[in-house]
Structure formats: structure tokens, C-alpha cells
Amino acid sequence: MKLRDNVFLIFGAVDESCWIYVNGKKAGEHLFKNSDDWKTPFIIRIDREFDNSKEWQDIVIRVEDKSGMGGIYKSVWLAVENKYTGK
């Protein structure tokens, strides 16, 4: 991936809230505010926290569930949107 690429995590669903960190920096969050939020897909952009001097990027997902069973229970994808710069 190049610096100009937009990189996203696409979540099928997380029950209930979650926070996404890249290289120790918070990249985004999905908070349980409405009764259907636990089953709603969402997207978090993560490339702003990339460290291009590193060969690897550390991605951490913290999930909080306050009642019943919870967690990441649908697929998660890493998607890259390439930006053409004319070079």
C-alpha cells in the first residue's frame, strides 16, 4: 500500500461497541447508541494512522459488550482504495 491509498476496515457487525487502533493511535470507533447498532455494518478508515517507515502495521480492535453474548460476529474486510496521482 502506498501513502496515497485510502485503507478501510469494513465490519459486518460488532456487538456492541468497538474502538479501532492502528500503531497505538485511535483510528475510529463504533458506539452502541441505538437498539439496532449491534447488527449494522460500518466502515472505519485506518490509513491516516499508518507509519510508512514500518513494514507492518499493528491493528487492534477493542470490543465492549455490556449484556449477553457479544463481539465481532460477522466478517471483517480490509479494503484499499487506490488513488491515481498521475505519476
ZIGI-V91281 format. One record per pair of residues at least 12 apart in sequence whose ideal C-beta (glycine too) atoms are under 6 Angstrom apart, sorted by the first residue. I is the first residue (numbers start at 1). J is the second residue. Records with the same first field share a line. If there is no record, write none. Layout:
# ZIGI-V91281
I=J ; J
This chain:
# ZIGI-V91281
1=80
3=52
4=83 ; 85
5=80 ; 82
6=47 ; 81
7=46 ; 47 ; 80
8=43 ; 45 ; 79
9=44 ; 46
10=43 ; 77 ; 79
11=42 ; 76
12=41 ; 74 ; 75
13=39 ; 74
14=72
15=38 ; 65 ; 70
16=32 ; 38 ; 65 ; 70
17=31 ; 32 ; 64
18=30 ; 61 ; 63
19=62
20=44 ; 61
21=60
22=46 ; 49 ; 57 ; 59
23=49 ; 51 ; 58
25=49
27=46 ; 49
28=44
30=42
